[in-house]
Amino acid sequence: KHYRALHSIGIVYKDYKEKPDTAIDFFKQAISIAPEYVPARFSLGKLYQELELLDQAENELEKAVSYEPENPEILALYARVLYGRGKVEEASERLLKAVTLRPDDAELRAFLGKIYLEQEKFEAALTQLQKAVQLKPESAEYHVQIARIYEKTGKDDMAIDEYNKALKIEPDNQEAISALEE
């Protein structure tokens, strides 16, 4: 149980933004005592991500996933790190698994939709983003993403409708305003 205390102390230091190195030391101590203790690995991976140390973040989160392959929170963070490192295909695979495990998470679906849009998997992107809108209808950003899909697939009238929906939710949404001015 000593490792749990070390992890908890690490969290306290993490919360004090000027002490990330101390937090990292405590997380590493907890992991050295109990390598399978996933909360410490997750905390360390998340802190590395926040510090933009993506190599280290990927390494810790990969280990965390090996211990808990069905944990959607770990999979989602791991996907974000992979995406940040340009590993888009691998990120989409991890994110799809996270969405499967947590189907009512609008943010996960929107992120997966964004990745599919970048991969030009327009139908899959649209499916994920439409579901995200159903789950979180107050998000202007999701409508903007859908509008982008419609633009890329030559459905300009539908894109305009989506940009207008975004503006009804968020009247000062610059992306929607810019797109409609073009």
Residue pairs with C-beta under 8 A, 6 or more apart in sequence:
2 33
3 29
3 30
3 31
3 33
3 34
3 37
3 40
4 30
4 37
6 26
6 27
6 29
6 30
6 33
6 40
7 26
7 27
7 30
7 37
7 39
7 40
7 43
9 26
10 22
10 23
10 24
10 25
10 26
10 27
10 30
10 40
10 43
10 44
11 23
11 43
12 23
13 19
13 20
13 22
13 23
13 26
14 20
14 23
14 43
14 47
20 47
20 50
20 51
23 43
23 47
24 44
24 47
24 48
27 40
27 41
27 43
27 44
27 47
28 44
30 37
30 40
31 37
31 40
31 41
31 44
34 40
35 63
36 67
38 64
38 67
38 68
38 71
38 74
41 60
41 61
41 63
41 64
41 67
42 60
42 61
42 64
42 73
42 74
42 77
44 60
45 56
45 57
45 58
45 60
45 61
45 64
45 77
45 78
45 81
46 57
46 77
48 54
48 56
48 57
48 60
49 57
49 77
49 80
49 81
49 84
54 81
54 84
54 85
55 85
57 81
58 78
58 81
58 82
58 85
61 74
61 77
61 78
61 81
62 78
64 71
64 74
64 78
65 71
65 74
65 75
65 78
65 94
68 74
69 75
70 101
71 101
72 97
72 98
72 99
72 101
72 102
72 105
72 108
73 98
75 94
75 95
75 97
75 98
75 101
76 94
76 95
76 98
76 102
76 105
76 108
76 111
78 94
79 91
79 92
79 94
79 95
79 98
79 111
80 91
80 111
82 88
82 90
82 91
82 94
83 91
83 115
88 115
88 118
88 119
89 119
91 115
92 112
92 115
92 116
92 119
95 108
95 111
95 112
95 115
96 112
98 105
98 108
99 105
99 108
99 109
99 112
99 128
102 108
104 135
105 135
106 131
106 132
106 133
106 135
106 136
106 139
106 142
107 132
107 136
109 128
109 129
109 131
109 132
109 135
110 128
110 129
110 132
110 139
110 141
110 142
110 145
112 128
113 124
113 125
113 126
113 127
113 128
113 129
113 132
113 142
113 145
114 125
114 145
116 122
116 124
116 125
116 128
117 125
117 145
117 148
117 149
117 152
120 152
122 149
122 152
122 153
125 145
125 149
126 146
126 149
129 142
129 145
129 146
129 149
130 146
132 139
132 142
133 139
133 142
133 143
133 146
136 142
138 169
139 169
140 165
140 166
140 167
140 169
140 170
140 173
140 176
141 166
143 162
143 163
143 165
143 166
143 169
143 176
144 162
144 163
144 166
144 173
144 175
144 176
144 179
146 162
147 158
147 159
147 160
147 162
147 163
147 166
147 176
147 179
148 159
150 156
150 158
150 159
150 162
151 159
151 179
159 179
160 180
163 176
163 179
163 180
164 176
164 180
166 173
166 175
166 176
167 173
167 176
167 177
167 180
170 176
